[in-house]
Amino acid sequence: MKRFWLNLPDKNDHLEITTSSNKLSLLESSNEKVYTIDVGKYSLEKLKDNLVNKGLDARIGEIKSPKNTKLIVLFLDNSFTNVNGSFITFIGGIESIDTGNRQEESIIHI
């Protein structure tokens, strides 16, 4: 299992997804799976629910640090090598990718 930790914009109370920021691509070997996120205004919880409704294992995570950074975490099979697309660019990119070896006590799943 790989975890893709996705950054969020500094002001993430409400995210407005437009047609220029709604594509999410998951890369698996030579295959690409593309998801389209519905256009609209989202709370963080609603955005996570939208990803889950599309069949993704998405959760909200928080890394305990001086800043307590909230992130969207995608849990994918090890065969996935990358995620990209206009949605990833919009939210600020990937914070990190791990295989579950990050210290669990530093993660809060909300």
Secondary structure as the mmCIF struct_conf table of DSSP 4:
data_model
#
loop_
_struct_conf.conf_type_id
_struct_conf.id
_struct_conf.beg_label_comp_id
_struct_conf.beg_label_asym_id
_struct_conf.beg_label_seq_id
_struct_conf.end_label_comp_id
_struct_conf.end_label_asym_id
_struct_conf.end_label_seq_id
STRN STRN1 LYS A 2 LEU A 6
BEND BEND1 ASP A 10 ASP A 10
BEND BEND2 ASP A 13 HIS A 14
STRN STRN2 LEU A 15 ILE A 17
TURN_TY1_P TURN_TY1_P1 THR A 19 SER A 20
BEND BEND3 SER A 21 SER A 21
STRN STRN3 LYS A 23 GLU A 28
TURN_TY1_P TURN_TY1_P2 SER A 29 SER A 30
STRN STRN4 ASN A 31 THR A 36
HELX_LH_PP_P HELX_LH_PP_P1 ILE A 37 ASP A 38
BEND BEND4 VAL A 39 VAL A 39
STRN STRN5 GLY A 40 TYR A 42
HELX_RH_AL_P HELX_RH_AL_P1 LEU A 44 ASN A 53
TURN_TY1_P TURN_TY1_P3 LYS A 54 GLY A 55
STRN STRN6 ASP A 57 ILE A 63
BEND BEND5 SER A 65 SER A 65
TURN_TY1_P TURN_TY1_P4 PRO A 66 LYS A 67
STRN STRN7 THR A 69 LEU A 76
TURN_TY1_P TURN_TY1_P5 ASN A 78 SER A 79
STRN STRN8 PHE A 80 ASN A 84
BEND BEND6 GLY A 85 GLY A 85
HELX_RH_AL_P HELX_RH_AL_P2 SER A 86 ILE A 91
TURN_TY1_P TURN_TY1_P6 GLY A 92 GLY A 92
STRN STRN9 ILE A 94 ASP A 98
BEND BEND7 THR A 99 GLY A 100
BEND BEND8 ARG A 102 ARG A 102
HELX_RH_3T_P HELX_RH_3T_P1 GLU A 104 SER A 106
STRN STRN10 ILE A 107 HIS A 109
#
